[in-house]
Amino acid sequence: MLKKQQWIVVAAGAVLLFSLYIFGNFSPAHKPPAPHADHEGHSDNEGKPGDNPFEINAFINELKKDLTPGQSAYLTTLEDALTRGDLVTQRKNNFQALSDFWRDSARSFLPYIYYLGEKAKLENSEKNLNFAAHSMLEELRGISNPGLKSWMANQANDLFLRSLKINPNNDSTIIGQGSTFFFGASGAPMEGILKIRAVAERDPNNVFAQFMLGYGGMVSGQTDKAAERFKKVIGLDPENTEAVFLLAELYERAGKKKEAVEWYEKGLKNVKNPELVKALEEKIKTLK
């Protein structure tokens, strides 16, 4: 089991359970903030680091306290090998071994994806850079700690930028890189947002672009724009249950109970997990 207590956000009950059910052990629930904004996805507190900057090594050291003696001994050998390695191939293998350990033995997402990203940088592989970057972007929707969120956003942004140097025409990479600004990546937020909009205008049926613009509107408190985007996503991809529940949550926040119930009930039809079904049914009752 992941060390969820260290970095999962407690969001609205139904959406929390939904996220855990849909995205599995490595994905926290999302809780978008509601800052003031002047345009879609651009808020007045984006990119501002927390009072306590996140340090990945300090985080890993804390996780080590929960390891068994056998795990600790094995991890030490892996870390020692990394400090001694100087050949690129050797370091790539070392990063892969560390990533595998945190994924398979310790079951902790952040060190796993961090080391995988470090390996991808050495490989300079578009595919692997994108995998690590998109994995971080997916998790960012569930992070509330400002320092951690900023660090992850910048890590993902860096990985996406490296990938774009290899292939500047990959729309998924362009959207991903622009989306990191919703979560506090350093740089010019509007530049990234405009790139996502450009993809959406060129390809209105791009589900990823529409979804992230919807999410950008959600975090900036622009309910109507976000709802329009999520409805577009659902029209293109009726099985996109995440968009359905985010739309329901948008309406609930706006006090539009009737619409919220309608979308929660639509999402409920595709849920099989008994705990989630119960939580959703309770939420629907409170809204009626």
C-alpha positions in Angstrom: 0.0 0.0 0.0 1.2 3.5 -0.8 2.2 6.0 1.9 -1.1 7.8 1.1 -1.3 9.5 4.5 1.8 11.6 3.5 0.4 13.1 0.3 -3.2 12.3 -0.4 -5.7 15.2 -0.3 -9.1 14.6 1.4 -11.6 15.7 -1.2 -15.3 15.4 -1.4 -16.2 11.9 -0.2 -17.7 10.5 -3.4 -15.0 11.9 -5.6 -12.3 10.7 -3.3 -13.6 7.1 -3.4 -14.1 7.4 -7.1 -10.5 8.4 -7.7 -9.1 5.6 -5.6 -11.3 3.1 -7.3 -10.7 4.3 -10.9 -7.0 5.2 -10.7 -5.8 2.5 -8.3 -3.1 2.5 -5.5 -0.9 5.1 -7.1 -3.4 7.9 -7.6 -4.7 10.3 -5.0 -8.0 12.1 -5.2 -8.2 15.6 -6.6 -9.2 18.8 -4.7 -8.8 21.8 -7.0 -8.5 25.1 -5.2 -10.7 28.0 -6.0 -8.5 31.1 -6.4 -9.6 34.2 -8.3 -8.8 34.1 -12.0 -9.0 36.4 -15.0 -9.1 33.8 -17.7 -9.5 30.1 -18.3 -7.1 28.2 -16.1 -5.0 31.2 -15.0 -5.2 32.1 -11.3 -3.7 34.8 -9.2 -1.7 32.3 -7.1 -0.2 30.0 -9.7 3.4 29.3 -9.6 3.9 30.6 -6.1 6.0 28.1 -4.1 5.0 27.1 -0.6 6.7 28.3 2.5 8.5 25.0 2.8 10.0 24.0 -0.5 9.8 20.2 -1.1 13.0 18.2 -1.0 12.8 14.8 -2.7 15.8 13.4 -0.7 14.2 14.4 2.6 11.0 12.8 1.6 12.7 9.6 0.6 14.6 9.6 4.0 11.2 9.8 5.8 9.9 6.8 3.7 12.9 4.8 4.7 11.8 4.8 8.3 8.9 2.5 7.4 11.1 -0.1 5.5 11.9 -3.5 6.9 15.5 -4.3 7.8 15.8 -6.4 4.6 14.4 -3.6 2.4 16.7 -1.1 4.0 19.7 -3.2 3.4 18.8 -3.8 -0.2 18.0 -0.1 -0.8 21.4 0.8 0.6 23.2 -1.4 -1.9 21.2 0.3 -4.8 22.0 3.8 -3.6 25.6 2.9 -3.1 25.8 1.6 -6.6 24.3 4.8 -7.9 26.9 7.0 -6.2 29.7 4.8 -7.7 28.2 4.6 -11.2 29.7 6.9 -13.8 28.9 5.3 -17.1 25.6 6.4 -18.6 24.4 2.8 -19.1 25.3 1.9 -15.5 23.5 4.9 -14.1 20.4 4.2 -16.2 20.4 0.7 -14.8 20.8 2.0 -11.3 17.9 4.4 -11.7 15.7 1.6 -13.1 16.6 -0.6 -10.1 15.7 2.2 -7.6 12.5 2.9 -9.5 11.5 -0.8 -9.4 12.3 -1.0 -5.7 10.0 1.9 -4.7 7.2 0.6 -7.1 7.3 -3.1 -6.3 8.7 -3.4 -2.7 8.0 -0.1 -1.0 4.8 0.7 -3.0 5.5 4.5 -2.9 4.7 6.4 -6.1 6.9 9.5 -5.8 10.3 7.9 -5.5 9.3 5.4 -8.2 8.4 8.0 -10.8 11.2 10.3 -9.8 13.9 7.7 -10.5 12.1 6.7 -13.6 12.2 10.3 -14.8 15.9 10.5 -14.0 16.5 7.5 -16.1 14.4 8.9 -19.0 16.5 12.1 -18.9 19.7 10.0 -19.5 18.0 8.0 -22.2 16.5 11.1 -23.9 13.7 8.9 -25.1 10.5 10.7 -26.1 8.4 7.8 -25.0 9.9 7.4 -21.6 10.1 11.2 -20.9 6.4 11.4 -21.7 5.5 8.4 -19.6 7.2 9.9 -16.5 5.8 13.4 -17.2 2.2 12.2 -17.7 2.4 10.0 -14.6 3.3 13.1 -12.5 0.7 15.2 -14.2 -2.0 12.6 -13.4 -1.0 12.6 -9.7 -0.9 16.4 -9.5 -4.7 16.5 -9.5 -4.6 15.0 -6.0 -1.9 17.1 -4.3 -2.6 20.0 -2.0 0.7 20.6 -0.3 2.0 23.8 -2.1 5.7 22.8 -1.9 5.1 19.3 -3.2 2.7 20.5 -5.9 5.2 23.1 -7.2 8.0 20.6 -7.2 6.0 17.9 -9.1 4.7 20.5 -11.6 8.2 21.7 -12.3 9.5 18.1 -12.6 6.8 17.2 -15.1 7.3 20.5 -17.0 11.0 19.8 -17.4 10.3 16.2 -18.6 7.7 17.5 -21.1 10.1 20.2 -22.4 12.9 17.7 -22.9 10.4 15.6 -24.9 9.3 18.6 -27.0 12.9 19.1 -28.0 12.8 15.7 -29.6 9.4 16.0 -31.1 7.9 19.6 -31.0 4.7 18.5 -32.8 3.3 16.0 -30.3 0.0 17.4 -29.3 -0.3 15.3 -26.1 3.1 16.6 -25.0 2.2 20.2 -25.8 -1.0 19.8 -23.7 0.8 18.1 -20.9 3.4 20.8 -20.7 0.9 23.6 -20.7 -1.2 21.8 -18.1 1.7 21.9 -15.6 1.1 25.6 -15.1 -2.3 24.8 -13.6 -0.4 23.3 -10.7 2.3 25.9 -10.1 5.1 25.2 -12.6 7.5 28.1 -12.9 7.3 30.1 -16.1 4.7 31.9 -18.2 1.3 30.3 -17.5 -0.5 32.0 -20.4 2.0 30.7 -22.9 1.2 27.1 -21.9 -2.5 27.7 -21.7 -2.6 29.3 -25.1 -0.8 26.3 -26.6 -3.5 24.0 -25.2 -6.2 26.2 -26.6 -4.4 26.2 -30.0 -4.5 22.4 -30.0 -8.2 22.4 -29.0 -9.0 24.9 -31.8 -7.1 23.0 -34.4 -8.5 19.7 -33.2 -11.8 20.3 -31.3 -12.2 16.5 -30.8 -9.0 16.2 -28.8 -10.3 14.8 -25.5 -7.1 15.5 -23.6 -7.1 19.2 -24.6 -10.7 19.7 -23.8 -10.4 17.9 -20.4 -7.4 19.9 -19.3 -9.0 23.2 -20.3 -12.0 22.1 -18.3 -9.8 21.3 -15.3 -8.0 24.6 -15.8 -11.4 26.4 -15.6 -12.3 24.3 -12.5 -9.2 25.3 -10.6 -9.6 28.9 -11.5 -13.3 28.9 -10.3 -14.8 29.4 -13.8 -17.7 27.0 -13.4 -19.5 27.7 -16.7 -16.4 27.4 -18.9 -15.2 24.3 -17.1 -18.7 22.7 -17.4 -18.7 23.5 -21.1 -15.4 21.7 -21.6 -16.3 18.7 -19.5 -19.6 18.3 -21.5 -17.5 18.4 -24.6 -15.3 15.6 -23.2 -18.3 13.5 -22.3 -19.8 14.0 -25.7 -16.6 12.8 -27.3 -16.0 10.0 -24.7 -19.2 9.0 -23.0 -17.2 6.5 -20.9 -15.0 9.2 -19.3 -16.4 8.8 -15.8 -13.9 11.2 -14.3 -15.3 14.1 -16.4 -18.8 13.1 -15.4 -18.0 13.3 -11.7 -16.0 16.5 -12.1 -19.0 18.0 -13.8 -21.2 16.8 -11.0 -18.9 18.3 -8.5 -18.8 21.6 -10.4 -22.6 21.9 -10.2 -22.6 20.9 -6.5 -20.1 23.7 -5.7 -22.2 26.2 -7.6 -25.2 25.2 -5.6 -27.0 23.7 -8.6 -28.2 20.7 -6.8 -30.6 19.4 -9.5 -27.8 19.4 -12.1 -25.4 17.9 -9.6 -27.8 15.0 -8.9 -28.3 14.4 -12.6 -24.6 13.9 -13.2 -23.8 12.0 -10.1 -26.6 9.6 -11.1 -25.2 9.2 -14.6 -21.8 8.5 -13.1 -23.2 6.0 -10.6 -24.5 3.8 -13.5 -20.9 2.9 -14.4 -19.6 2.3 -10.8 -19.3 -1.3 -9.5 -17.4 -0.7 -6.3 -19.8 -1.2 -3.4 -18.2 1.4 -1.1 -18.3 4.0 -3.9 -21.9 3.2 -4.8 -22.9 3.7 -1.2 -21.0 7.0 -0.8 -22.5 8.3 -4.0 -26.0 7.3 -3.0 -25.6 9.1 0.3 -24.3 12.2 -1.5 -27.3 12.1 -3.9 -29.7 11.9 -1.0 -28.2 15.0 0.7 -28.6 16.9 -2.6 -32.2 16.0 -3.2 
